[in-house]
Amino acid sequence: MSADTPIGYWYQLPYQTRKKVYNWLLNLVLAVGLVIVLFPIYWMLATSFIPPEQLFSVPNPLVPTNATLESYVAVLETDVLLWYKNTVIFAAGVVTLTTVAATLGGYGLARLDIPYKKTFARVILFGYMFPPILLSIPMFIFWRQIGIINSLPGVILAQTATTLPFSLWLMWQFFQTVPYSYEESARVIGCSRFQAFYEVALPLAKPGMIAVSIFSFAIAWGAYTIPTILLTSNSKWVLTLGLYSFTQAESVLWGQIMAASTLLVLPTFFFVYYLQKYILRGFRATRI
Amino acid sequence: MTIVVNSLRKTYTAGATEHLAVDGIDLEIGPDEFFTLVGPSGCGKSTTLRCIAGLETPTSGQILVDDEDVTDTAPNKRGLAMMFQDIALYPHMNVIDNIAYPLKVRGIDKEERYERAREVADLMQIPELLKKYPGELSGGQRQRTAIARTIVYDPRAFLMDEPLSDLDAQLKVEIRKEIQRVHERAEKPTVYVTHDQSEALSMSDRIAVMNDGNIMGVGTPDELYEEPENTFVAGFIGNPSMNFIPGTVTDRSNGLVTVEAYGEEFELELTDGVQEDDAVEIGIRPERVNVVSDTEAGRFTGRLELIERVGDRRLATVDVPDGEIRALNLRERGLQQGEDVSVVFDTNDIHLFDGKTGDAIKHPVTYSKRGEAAQLD
């Protein structure tokens, strides 16, 4: 190819140079994406430290000059710690319930001889397609009748209904990648069926379980629709609902909202950061 | 210790169609016998083994281990050991835990099970690998670990489902020896499944050749090679496989039968079993066939299609009217591909099969009785 056209010129460059330029371009794209993703989070963090009277000054001080913890103090004066506790219980409940049910169900779907199980497994995904608002109103009526309205167990159960379909489908897929011969060999060696599942299949399915728990945690931690309908008294509120209470009739307390949001976001960072090394370790384990 | 299989039948239902995998077979595997099931893919050999192991439930029939009916016994209660094609070492356990796992399942305390795991690891010559994970082992080391895991708990019998098929040729020979060493040491029945007839011939005490869910022939390697029951066994055992030439019985008198094929007449010593005008198949092993460039000298003439080297010998393929004849017993140097040649063999080496049923009618006097070594491959 001749060097007359730009493409021709490009291919005449040494491979090393081309690779370098290519890498820089990739990094540039990555950087742009990162800025777009991280800027709102930074803005949230910055705003939470800005004194309330400066919030609406133009131009907006993107870097707090005289940082203050005023907003945090104001937030802590509310029931935020109680809501925090509720959120942790709620998320932990949803994650546990989803992971356990999805693992057992996914294993059953992958391994047991159930008629029409493929059709069933695919139909499960329909459950995920319902918007929460559509589910939560019948749930409200139903939950009230069985007396678990306005309680954390009740809302955990309801939220699990939205996280479980996809999780179950994911675990079904995941167990299909674990060779059956591992369990068969365990069976011949002397394991009972449950032992073969628990000691052989389960460790190999760990990456899938972690993916499911991250997914259900993300849904539960940020859930709003179902809790807002099923939790009526503010002593049972989760953080997302508490956050909304900072919007008052005639004003929005931006500083406090941002401070509370920061508190809300922090645990997700730690949760995912802690589990990501397990994901990598899990992937190593499945490769032989 | 014996394993007996009585009229074992296994069908799979896939939607509306029923697939017959094993069609009522009977087997008897004696104590400390090395028994091989061999056959082409999909012949039901693996299904049979999996029924013995308890991983499949027979549709009908009976499986006895040591005269005890285990047909409906769970696999973990049968006390057998099985090796799988993909080895199935647990990737999340290191080698010593893998080997000791059967003992752990049996509730043996940690010290004793590690002690015994070390003993069998020594036996399999892998003591230095105990702390490694299966992902870090080579193919041969994985096989050795898998064998160690099967012998550590002293099972009643060994079942092996094509354990060597993923190994390269050299490693195959090495692990094959290990398996035989373990078998001899354990003095337990071993049921071995393979699609490789040469593996079956070299390892087994007895072999069952299977096809389409049926057993086509059972016998020692010598019996199957020298006196195959039918054309299927004759064609499956031996490599390259036996030549078959369709013929017709033209005359039958004085204890002699004349068979005509491609216009050539063969006189065979035979008193009964065939009538005049019966269709028959003449079987002749390539190891007993020579090819010469003198077109007048031999039985059939044809074009020498291909000449290739197989180990220390040359294999010639000659085109004849209805197919081809493979010859492995070449004496003449300087044969050229594409030239017209004739095929030479001794009438004494002919196997005769029924042309319709494929059942054997006559075999040559066995090579061993004639004082010649059987040319197994």
Chai-1 contact restraints between the chains, C-beta under 6 A:
chainA,res_idxA,chainB,res_idxB,connection_type,confidence,min_distance_angstrom,max_distance_angstrom,comment,restraint_id
A,S181,B,F84,contact,1.0,0.0,6.0,A-B,restraint_1
A,S181,B,D86,contact,1.0,0.0,6.0,A-B,restraint_2
A,S181,B,A88,contact,1.0,0.0,6.0,A-B,restraint_3
A,Y182,B,A88,contact,1.0,0.0,6.0,A-B,restraint_4
A,E184,B,L55,contact,1.0,0.0,6.0,A-B,restraint_5
A,S185,B,F84,contact,1.0,0.0,6.0,A-B,restraint_6
A,S185,B,A88,contact,1.0,0.0,6.0,A-B,restraint_7
A,R187,B,P75,contact,1.0,0.0,6.0,A-B,restraint_8
A,R187,B,N76,contact,1.0,0.0,6.0,A-B,restraint_9
A,V188,B,A53,contact,1.0,0.0,6.0,A-B,restraint_10
A,V188,B,P75,contact,1.0,0.0,6.0,A-B,restraint_11
A,V188,B,M82,contact,1.0,0.0,6.0,A-B,restraint_12
A,I189,B,P102,contact,1.0,0.0,6.0,A-B,restraint_13
A,G190,B,N76,contact,1.0,0.0,6.0,A-B,restraint_14
A,G190,B,P102,contact,1.0,0.0,6.0,A-B,restraint_15
A,G190,B,V105,contact,1.0,0.0,6.0,A-B,restraint_16
A,C191,B,N76,contact,1.0,0.0,6.0,A-B,restraint_17
A,C191,B,V105,contact,1.0,0.0,6.0,A-B,restraint_18
A,V200,B,Y90,contact,1.0,0.0,6.0,A-B,restraint_19
A,P203,B,H92,contact,1.0,0.0,6.0,A-B,restraint_20
A,A285,B,P91,contact,1.0,0.0,6.0,A-B,restraint_21
A,A285,B,H92,contact,1.0,0.0,6.0,A-B,restraint_22
A,R287,B,G135,contact,1.0,0.0,6.0,A-B,restraint_23
A,I288,B,P91,contact,1.0,0.0,6.0,A-B,restraint_24
A,I288,B,P134,contact,1.0,0.0,6.0,A-B,restraint_25
A,I288,B,G135,contact,1.0,0.0,6.0,A-B,restraint_26
